[in-house]
Amino acid sequence: MDPLRGFVVTPDGQDNFTLKLMTPLVHSLGDQVTIEFKVRPDSYFNATRCAQFSKVVFNGENCLKPQQVNMSFGDYGCCTYEITANGGGYDWQYSAQTFAVYACNGQVGKDCTPTWNR
């Protein structure tokens, strides 16, 4: 994932990052890897579905090429997302990659609730 940082989406703006697989697909375990982004609430980032993500599928033709992931505003809040990969041998990966998304009107860590809700 590049860049590795917190991201900001607003009702009027998007953010994005690039995602790349670390190894080629295992052909016998499937010809494609589908990437999903799952909310992982915790004591600080407790919102649910504050962003929406573009679909990401790696296959035999693009498996080692970086793909851009676009994020758009879902709802106000601060969320932690975990990247999960399904198919092509990536189902067995045990290390989790997470990142934060701030869906707000302002800067990272600020205004994570709508201004009319203060």
C-alpha positions as CSV (number, residue, x, y, z in Angstrom):
1,M,0.0,0.0,0.0
2,D,1.4,3.4,-1.0
3,P,1.3,5.8,0.6
4,L,1.0,4.3,4.1
5,R,-0.8,7.0,6.1
6,G,-4.3,8.1,7.3
7,F,-6.7,9.2,4.6
8,V,-9.3,11.9,4.5
9,V,-12.6,11.9,2.5
10,T,-15.2,14.6,2.7
11,P,-18.6,14.9,1.2
12,D,-17.0,17.0,-1.6
13,G,-13.6,15.2,-2.0
14,Q,-12.0,11.8,-2.4
15,D,-8.6,10.3,-1.5
16,N,-6.7,7.3,-3.0
17,F,-3.8,5.0,-2.6
18,T,-2.0,2.4,-4.7
19,L,-2.1,-1.3,-3.9
20,K,0.3,-4.0,-5.1
21,L,0.5,-7.7,-4.4
22,M,3.8,-8.9,-2.8
23,T,3.9,-12.2,-4.8
24,P,2.4,-13.7,-8.0
25,L,-0.9,-15.6,-7.8
26,V,-0.8,-19.3,-7.1
27,H,-2.4,-20.6,-10.3
28,S,-3.7,-23.8,-8.8
29,L,-5.5,-21.8,-6.0
30,G,-7.3,-19.5,-8.4
31,D,-6.7,-17.1,-11.2
32,Q,-7.7,-14.0,-9.4
33,V,-7.4,-12.2,-6.1
34,T,-10.3,-10.0,-4.9
35,I,-9.5,-7.3,-2.4
36,E,-11.9,-6.2,0.2
37,F,-11.8,-3.5,2.9
38,K,-13.4,-4.5,6.2
39,V,-14.1,-2.1,9.1
40,R,-12.3,-3.0,12.3
41,P,-13.7,-0.9,15.1
42,D,-11.6,-0.3,18.2
43,S,-11.6,2.1,21.1
44,Y,-10.5,5.1,19.0
45,F,-11.8,4.4,15.5
46,N,-15.3,3.3,16.2
47,A,-17.3,4.4,13.1
48,T,-18.7,2.0,10.6
49,R,-18.4,2.3,6.8
50,C,-17.2,5.9,6.7
51,A,-15.8,5.3,3.2
52,Q,-16.6,3.5,0.0
53,F,-13.9,1.8,-2.1
54,S,-13.5,1.1,-5.8
55,K,-13.4,-2.6,-6.7
56,V,-10.0,-4.1,-6.9
57,V,-9.3,-7.5,-8.6
58,F,-5.9,-8.8,-9.5
59,N,-5.6,-11.5,-12.2
60,G,-2.9,-13.2,-14.3
61,E,-2.5,-10.1,-16.5
62,N,-2.2,-7.4,-13.8
63,C,-1.1,-9.4,-10.7
64,L,2.2,-7.6,-10.2
65,K,1.1,-4.1,-11.4
66,P,0.0,-1.5,-8.9
67,Q,-3.7,-0.6,-8.9
68,Q,-5.2,2.6,-7.7
69,V,-7.9,2.4,-5.1
70,N,-10.3,5.3,-4.9
71,M,-12.1,6.2,-1.7
72,S,-15.3,8.2,-1.5
73,F,-17.3,9.6,1.4
74,G,-19.6,7.1,3.1
75,D,-20.6,8.7,6.4
76,Y,-19.1,10.9,9.1
77,G,-16.6,9.2,11.4
78,C,-13.1,7.8,11.9
79,C,-12.6,4.2,10.7
80,T,-9.9,1.6,10.7
81,Y,-10.1,-0.7,7.7
82,E,-8.3,-4.0,7.2
83,I,-7.3,-5.1,3.7
84,T,-8.3,-8.7,3.0
85,A,-7.5,-10.7,-0.1
86,N,-9.4,-13.7,-1.3
87,G,-8.2,-16.2,-3.9
88,G,-5.0,-17.0,-5.7
89,G,-3.3,-18.2,-2.5
90,Y,-3.8,-15.0,-0.6
91,D,-6.5,-16.4,1.6
92,W,-3.8,-17.9,3.8
93,Q,-2.0,-14.6,4.6
94,Y,-1.9,-14.1,8.4
95,S,-0.5,-10.6,8.7
96,A,-3.1,-7.9,8.6
97,Q,-2.6,-4.5,6.9
98,T,-4.8,-1.7,8.4
99,F,-5.2,2.0,7.7
100,A,-7.3,4.8,9.0
101,V,-9.9,6.9,7.1
102,Y,-11.3,10.2,8.4
103,A,-14.6,11.1,6.9
104,C,-15.1,14.7,7.9
105,N,-15.4,18.3,7.0
106,G,-11.9,19.3,7.9
107,Q,-8.4,17.9,8.7
108,V,-7.3,14.5,9.9
109,G,-8.5,13.9,13.4
110,K,-10.8,17.0,13.4
111,D,-14.4,17.4,12.6
112,C,-15.2,13.7,12.3
113,T,-18.9,14.6,13.0
114,P,-21.1,16.7,10.9
115,T,-21.1,20.4,11.9
116,W,-24.9,20.3,12.4
117,N,-24.4,17.6,15.1
118,R,-22.3,19.6,17.5
